[in-house]
Amino acid sequence: MAMQYSQTAIPAGSLPRAASPGLQHVLDTYASETNKVASVWRAFEDDELAYRPHERSSTVGEILKHQLLSERRFFGEFLGTAEPAPADVLPPAVTVEACATRLVDLAVPRLGFMAAQPDTWWLGRVPFFDVERERVWIFWRRVLHTAHHRTQLTVYLRLLGRAVPATYGPTADVTWSGADPTLSVDAAGRT
């Protein structure tokens, strides 16, 4: 049995097709990562938005807001997508569900924009902070940034004694028939 997520905010069947078929994986990955983030966010309760495991750590709510605002900046400033004004990015009331819904609502038009771009656009170099990078590099940098914060939040869930949703495979809390995590030298040697 294949891995099934408990929630899928952006179904695979709704994704646009990339103008450059070799870049379809970019759209697939962005939708998948958005689904994973929304799933992890929805594992929290609103009364946990102020939780932080250490006084120098960000709170759950701060990480949700940072994700929404920093995605807006990455996509708008560095990739040139049409984005709402910064003051319009966050939901009026910061709740877990409102933030997760906003994440998805902002991601869907980005998928359409990215789908329309040719190879030459993706390989074009543009300013990125104080250097220049190819747009495809900037996209993957965004994915890594997102994965970093999602991982922070899965640690927070564990520290709160909460179940950690599956993102790339089974967790101690979520598994399925046929799951085959690589936990041994023998498993790593399978070909």
CYANA upper distance limits for C-alpha pairs under 8 A (distance plus 0.5 A):
  1 MET  CA    176 TRP  CA      7.79
  1 MET  CA    177 SER  CA      6.46
  1 MET  CA    178 GLY  CA      6.31
  2 ALA  CA    178 GLY  CA      7.95
  3 MET  CA    169 GLY  CA      7.68
  3 MET  CA    176 TRP  CA      7.57
  3 MET  CA    179 ALA  CA      8.18
  5 TYR  CA    166 ALA  CA      7.55
  5 TYR  CA    167 THR  CA      8.34
  6 SER  CA     39 SER  CA      8.41
  7 GLN  CA     35 ASN  CA      8.07
  7 GLN  CA     39 SER  CA      6.89
  8 THR  CA     35 ASN  CA      6.22
  8 THR  CA     39 SER  CA      8.36
  9 ALA  CA     34 THR  CA      8.33
  9 ALA  CA     35 ASN  CA      5.98
  9 ALA  CA     38 ALA  CA      7.85
  9 ALA  CA    104 VAL  CA      7.30
 10 ILE  CA     14 SER  CA      7.40
 10 ILE  CA     15 LEU  CA      8.24
 10 ILE  CA     31 ALA  CA      6.65
 10 ILE  CA     32 SER  CA      8.22
 10 ILE  CA     34 THR  CA      8.29
 10 ILE  CA     35 ASN  CA      6.90
 10 ILE  CA    104 VAL  CA      7.88
 10 ILE  CA    108 VAL  CA      8.33
 11 PRO  CA     15 LEU  CA      7.73
 12 ALA  CA     28 ASP  CA      7.90
 12 ALA  CA     31 ALA  CA      8.26
 15 LEU  CA     27 LEU  CA      7.83
 15 LEU  CA     28 ASP  CA      7.96
 15 LEU  CA     31 ALA  CA      8.34
 15 LEU  CA    111 LEU  CA      7.88
 16 PRO  CA     27 LEU  CA      8.33
 16 PRO  CA    111 LEU  CA      7.51
 16 PRO  CA    112 GLY  CA      6.71
 16 PRO  CA    115 ALA  CA      6.74
 17 ARG  CA     21 PRO  CA      7.98
 17 ARG  CA     24 GLN  CA      7.13
 17 ARG  CA    115 ALA  CA      6.53
 18 ALA  CA     22 GLY  CA      8.44
 18 ALA  CA     23 LEU  CA      6.80
 18 ALA  CA     24 GLN  CA      5.62
 18 ALA  CA     27 LEU  CA      7.88
 18 ALA  CA    114 MET  CA      7.94
 18 ALA  CA    115 ALA  CA      4.62
 18 ALA  CA    116 ALA  CA      6.74
 18 ALA  CA    117 GLN  CA      8.00
 19 ALA  CA    115 ALA  CA      6.27
 19 ALA  CA    116 ALA  CA      5.77
 19 ALA  CA    117 GLN  CA      6.70
 19 ALA  CA    118 PRO  CA      6.48
 20 SER  CA     24 GLN  CA      7.61
 20 SER  CA    115 ALA  CA      8.32
 20 SER  CA    117 GLN  CA      7.84
 20 SER  CA    118 PRO  CA      6.12
 20 SER  CA    119 ASP  CA      6.68
 23 LEU  CA     27 LEU  CA      7.90
 23 LEU  CA    119 ASP  CA      8.41
 24 GLN  CA     28 ASP  CA      6.77
 24 GLN  CA    115 ALA  CA      8.18
 25 HIS  CA     29 THR  CA      6.28
 26 VAL  CA     30 TYR  CA      6.62
 27 LEU  CA     31 ALA  CA      6.66
 27 LEU  CA    111 LEU  CA      6.60
 27 LEU  CA    114 MET  CA      7.75
 27 LEU  CA    115 ALA  CA      7.45
 28 ASP  CA     32 SER  CA      6.55
 29 THR  CA     33 GLU  CA      6.41
 30 TYR  CA     34 THR  CA      6.56
 30 TYR  CA    111 LEU  CA      8.19
 30 TYR  CA    143 VAL  CA      7.86
 31 ALA  CA     35 ASN  CA      6.67
 31 ALA  CA    107 ALA  CA      8.16
 31 ALA  CA    111 LEU  CA      8.21
 32 SER  CA     36 LYS  CA      6.73
 33 GLU  CA     37 VAL  CA      6.65
 33 GLU  CA    143 VAL  CA      7.89
 33 GLU  CA    146 THR  CA      8.34
 33 GLU  CA    147 ALA  CA      8.29
 34 THR  CA     38 ALA  CA      6.64
 34 THR  CA    103 LEU  CA      7.87
 34 THR  CA    104 VAL  CA      7.27
 34 THR  CA    107 ALA  CA      7.84
 35 ASN  CA     39 SER  CA      6.62
 35 ASN  CA    104 VAL  CA      8.43
 36 LYS  CA     40 VAL  CA      6.77
 36 LYS  CA    167 THR  CA      6.17
 37 VAL  CA     41 TRP  CA      6.59
 37 VAL  CA    100 ALA  CA      8.50
 37 VAL  CA    146 THR  CA      8.38
 37 VAL  CA    150 ARG  CA      6.54
 38 ALA  CA     42 ARG  CA      6.55
 38 ALA  CA    100 ALA  CA      5.61
 38 ALA  CA    101 THR  CA      8.33
 38 ALA  CA    103 LEU  CA      7.80
 38 ALA  CA    104 VAL  CA      8.14
 39 SER  CA     43 ALA  CA      7.04
 39 SER  CA    165 PRO  CA      7.50
 40 VAL  CA     44 PHE  CA      7.97
 40 VAL  CA    150 ARG  CA      7.51
 40 VAL  CA    153 LEU  CA      7.73
 40 VAL  CA    154 THR  CA      7.42
 40 VAL  CA    164 VAL  CA      7.93
 40 VAL  CA    165 PRO  CA      6.79
 41 TRP  CA     64 LEU  CA      8.27
 41 TRP  CA     96 VAL  CA      6.93
 41 TRP  CA    100 ALA  CA      7.02
 41 TRP  CA    153 LEU  CA      8.24
 42 ARG  CA     96 VAL  CA      6.67
 42 ARG  CA     97 GLU  CA      7.06
 42 ARG  CA    100 ALA  CA      7.47
 43 ALA  CA    157 LEU  CA      8.23
 43 ALA  CA    162 ARG  CA      8.38
 43 ALA  CA    163 ALA  CA      8.07
 43 ALA  CA    164 VAL  CA      8.02
 43 ALA  CA    165 PRO  CA      7.91
 44 PHE  CA     48 GLU  CA      6.90
 44 PHE  CA     49 LEU  CA      8.21
 44 PHE  CA     96 VAL  CA      7.37
 44 PHE  CA    157 LEU  CA      7.90
 45 GLU  CA     49 LEU  CA      7.74
 45 GLU  CA     96 VAL  CA      7.23
 46 ASP  CA     95 THR  CA      6.23
 46 ASP  CA     96 VAL  CA      6.24
 48 GLU  CA     60 VAL  CA      7.47
 49 LEU  CA     59 THR  CA      6.96
 49 LEU  CA     60 VAL  CA      5.27
 49 LEU  CA     61 GLY  CA      4.97
 49 LEU  CA     62 GLU  CA      8.40
 49 LEU  CA     95 THR  CA      8.33
 49 LEU  CA     96 VAL  CA      8.18
 50 ALA  CA     59 THR  CA      5.79
 50 ALA  CA     60 VAL  CA      6.59
 50 ALA  CA     61 GLY  CA      6.64
 51 TYR  CA     59 THR  CA      5.72
 51 TYR  CA     60 VAL  CA      6.36
 52 ARG  CA     57 SER  CA      6.29
 52 ARG  CA     58 SER  CA      6.52
 52 ARG  CA     59 THR  CA      5.05
 52 ARG  CA     60 VAL  CA      7.13
 52 ARG  CA    156 TYR  CA      8.03
 53 PRO  CA     57 SER  CA      6.97
 53 PRO  CA    156 TYR  CA      7.38
 53 PRO  CA    159 LEU  CA      8.02
 58 SER  CA     62 GLU  CA      6.38
 58 SER  CA     63 ILE  CA      6.89
 59 THR  CA     63 ILE  CA      6.84
 60 VAL  CA     64 LEU  CA      6.87
 60 VAL  CA    153 LEU  CA      7.56
 61 GLY  CA     65 LYS  CA      6.72
 61 GLY  CA     94 VAL  CA      8.11
 62 GLU  CA     66 HIS  CA      6.46
 63 ILE  CA     67 GLN  CA      6.56
 63 ILE  CA    149 HIS  CA      7.50
 64 LEU  CA     68 LEU  CA      6.93
 64 LEU  CA     99 CYS  CA      7.31
 65 LYS  CA     69 LEU  CA      6.64
 65 LYS  CA     90 LEU  CA      7.31
 65 LYS  CA     99 CYS  CA      8.17
 66 HIS  CA     70 SER  CA      6.19
 67 GLN  CA     71 GLU  CA      6.45
 67 GLN  CA    146 THR  CA      7.64
 67 GLN  CA    149 HIS  CA      8.20
 68 LEU  CA     72 ARG  CA      6.89
 68 LEU  CA     89 VAL  CA      7.33
 68 LEU  CA     90 LEU  CA      7.41
 68 LEU  CA     99 CYS  CA      8.38
 68 LEU  CA    102 ARG  CA      8.40
 68 LEU  CA    103 LEU  CA      6.81
 69 LEU  CA     73 ARG  CA      6.89
 69 LEU  CA     86 PRO  CA      7.62
 69 LEU  CA     89 VAL  CA      7.08
 69 LEU  CA     90 LEU  CA      7.96
 70 SER  CA     74 PHE  CA      6.58
 71 GLU  CA     75 PHE  CA      6.47
 71 GLU  CA    142 ARG  CA      7.95
 72 ARG  CA     76 GLY  CA      6.19
 72 ARG  CA     77 GLU  CA      8.43
 72 ARG  CA     83 GLU  CA      6.92
 72 ARG  CA     84 PRO  CA      8.39
 72 ARG  CA     86 PRO  CA      8.03
 72 ARG  CA     89 VAL  CA      8.06
 73 ARG  CA     77 GLU  CA      5.84
 73 ARG  CA     78 PHE  CA      7.74
 74 PHE  CA     78 PHE  CA      5.77
 74 PHE  CA     79 LEU  CA      7.19
 74 PHE  CA    138 ILE  CA      8.36
 74 PHE  CA    142 ARG  CA      7.52
 75 PHE  CA     79 LEU  CA      5.34
 75 PHE  CA     80 GLY  CA      6.63
 75 PHE  CA     81 THR  CA      6.06
 75 PHE  CA     83 GLU  CA      8.22
 75 PHE  CA    110 ARG  CA      8.34
 76 GLY  CA     80 GLY  CA      5.22
 76 GLY  CA     81 THR  CA      5.28
 76 GLY  CA     82 ALA  CA      6.69
 76 GLY  CA     83 GLU  CA      6.25
 77 GLU  CA     81 THR  CA      8.30
 78 PHE  CA    126 VAL  CA      7.51
 78 PHE  CA    127 PRO  CA      7.25
 78 PHE  CA    128 PHE  CA      6.58
 78 PHE  CA    135 ARG  CA      8.08
 78 PHE  CA    138 ILE  CA      7.89
 79 LEU  CA    135 ARG  CA      6.82
 79 LEU  CA    138 ILE  CA      8.20
 79 LEU  CA    139 PHE  CA      8.42
 81 THR  CA    110 ARG  CA      7.09
 81 THR  CA    113 PHE  CA      7.22
 82 ALA  CA    110 ARG  CA      8.48
 83 GLU  CA    106 LEU  CA      8.47
 84 PRO  CA     88 ASP  CA      6.43
 84 PRO  CA     89 VAL  CA      6.78
 85 ALA  CA     89 VAL  CA      7.24
 89 VAL  CA    102 ARG  CA      8.34
 90 LEU  CA     94 VAL  CA      7.88
 90 LEU  CA     99 CYS  CA      7.78
 90 LEU  CA    102 ARG  CA      7.88
 91 PRO  CA     98 ALA  CA      6.62
 91 PRO  CA     99 CYS  CA      6.91
 91 PRO  CA    102 ARG  CA      7.17
 93 ALA  CA     98 ALA  CA      7.61
 94 VAL  CA     98 ALA  CA      6.80
 94 VAL  CA     99 CYS  CA      6.86
 95 THR  CA     99 CYS  CA      6.57
 96 VAL  CA    100 ALA  CA      6.67
 97 GLU  CA    101 THR  CA      6.48
 98 ALA  CA    102 ARG  CA      6.54
 99 CYS  CA    103 LEU  CA      6.58
100 ALA  CA    104 VAL  CA      7.02
101 THR  CA    105 ASP  CA      6.62
102 ARG  CA    106 LEU  CA      6.57
103 LEU  CA    107 ALA  CA      6.73
104 VAL  CA    108 VAL  CA      6.77
105 ASP  CA    109 PRO  CA      8.17
106 LEU  CA    110 ARG  CA      7.53
107 ALA  CA    111 LEU  CA      6.95
108 VAL  CA    112 GLY  CA      7.36
109 PRO  CA    113 PHE  CA      6.83
110 ARG  CA    114 MET  CA      6.58
111 LEU  CA    115 ALA  CA      6.48
112 GLY  CA    116 ALA  CA      7.06
113 PHE  CA    117 GLN  CA      7.49
117 GLN  CA    121 TRP  CA      6.50
117 GLN  CA    122 TRP  CA      7.51
118 PRO  CA    122 TRP  CA      7.19
119 ASP  CA    123 LEU  CA      6.69
120 THR  CA    124 GLY  CA      6.51
121 TRP  CA    135 ARG  CA      7.86
122 TRP  CA    134 GLU  CA      7.20
122 TRP  CA    135 ARG  CA      5.52
122 TRP  CA    136 VAL  CA      5.64
123 LEU  CA    134 GLU  CA      5.70
123 LEU  CA    135 ARG  CA      6.52
123 LEU  CA    136 VAL  CA      6.80
124 GLY  CA    133 ARG  CA      8.50
124 GLY  CA    134 GLU  CA      5.75
124 GLY  CA    135 ARG  CA      6.59
125 ARG  CA    132 GLU  CA      6.44
125 ARG  CA    133 ARG  CA      5.51
125 ARG  CA    134 GLU  CA      4.66
125 ARG  CA    135 ARG  CA      6.73
126 VAL  CA    132 GLU  CA      5.72
126 VAL  CA    133 ARG  CA      6.18
126 VAL  CA    134 GLU  CA      6.81
126 VAL  CA    135 ARG  CA      7.25
127 PRO  CA    131 VAL  CA      6.32
127 PRO  CA    132 GLU  CA      4.90
127 PRO  CA    133 ARG  CA      7.02
128 PHE  CA    132 GLU  CA      5.82
128 PHE  CA    133 ARG  CA      6.70
128 PHE  CA    138 ILE  CA      8.09
133 ARG  CA    137 TRP  CA      6.89
133 ARG  CA    138 ILE  CA      7.15
134 GLU  CA    138 ILE  CA      6.97
135 ARG  CA    139 PHE  CA      6.70
136 VAL  CA    140 TRP  CA      6.88
137 TRP  CA    141 ARG  CA      6.62
138 ILE  CA    142 ARG  CA      6.76
139 PHE  CA    143 VAL  CA      6.99
140 TRP  CA    144 LEU  CA      6.79
141 ARG  CA    145 HIS  CA      6.70
142 ARG  CA    146 THR  CA      6.63
143 VAL  CA    147 ALA  CA      6.67
144 LEU  CA    148 HIS  CA      6.66
145 HIS  CA    149 HIS  CA      7.09
146 THR  CA    150 ARG  CA      6.64
147 ALA  CA    151 THR  CA      6.51
148 HIS  CA    152 GLN  CA      6.87
149 HIS  CA    153 LEU  CA      6.86
150 ARG  CA    154 THR  CA      6.85
151 THR  CA    155 VAL  CA      6.87
152 GLN  CA    156 TYR  CA      6.89
153 LEU  CA    157 LEU  CA      6.67
154 THR  CA    158 ARG  CA      6.81
154 THR  CA    164 VAL  CA      6.55
155 VAL  CA    159 LEU  CA      6.67
156 TYR  CA    160 LEU  CA      6.63
157 LEU  CA    161 GLY  CA      6.82
157 LEU  CA    162 ARG  CA      5.51
157 LEU  CA    163 ALA  CA      7.19
157 LEU  CA    164 VAL  CA      6.81
158 ARG  CA    162 ARG  CA      5.97
158 ARG  CA    163 ALA  CA      7.26
158 ARG  CA    164 VAL  CA      7.14
163 ALA  CA    173 ASP  CA      6.17
164 VAL  CA    171 THR  CA      7.21
164 VAL  CA    172 ALA  CA      8.11
164 VAL  CA    173 ASP  CA      6.63
164 VAL  CA    174 VAL  CA      8.01
165 PRO  CA    171 THR  CA      7.46
165 PRO  CA    173 ASP  CA      7.62
165 PRO  CA    174 VAL  CA      6.91
166 ALA  CA    170 PRO  CA      5.91
166 ALA  CA    171 THR  CA      6.21
166 ALA  CA    174 VAL  CA      6.49
166 ALA  CA    175 THR  CA      8.23
169 GLY  CA    175 THR  CA      8.24
169 GLY  CA    179 ALA  CA      8.01
169 GLY  CA    181 PRO  CA      7.92
170 PRO  CA    174 VAL  CA      5.96
170 PRO  CA    175 THR  CA      5.12
170 PRO  CA    176 TRP  CA      7.91
170 PRO  CA    179 ALA  CA      7.17
170 PRO  CA    181 PRO  CA      7.64
171 THR  CA    175 THR  CA      6.81
175 THR  CA    179 ALA  CA      6.95
181 PRO  CA    187 ALA  CA      8.42
182 THR  CA    187 ALA  CA      5.75
182 THR  CA    188 ALA  CA      6.36
183 LEU  CA    187 ALA  CA      7.07
183 LEU  CA    188 ALA  CA      8.12
184 SER  CA    188 ALA  CA      6.81
185 VAL  CA    189 GLY  CA      6.85
186 ASP  CA    190 ARG  CA      7.30
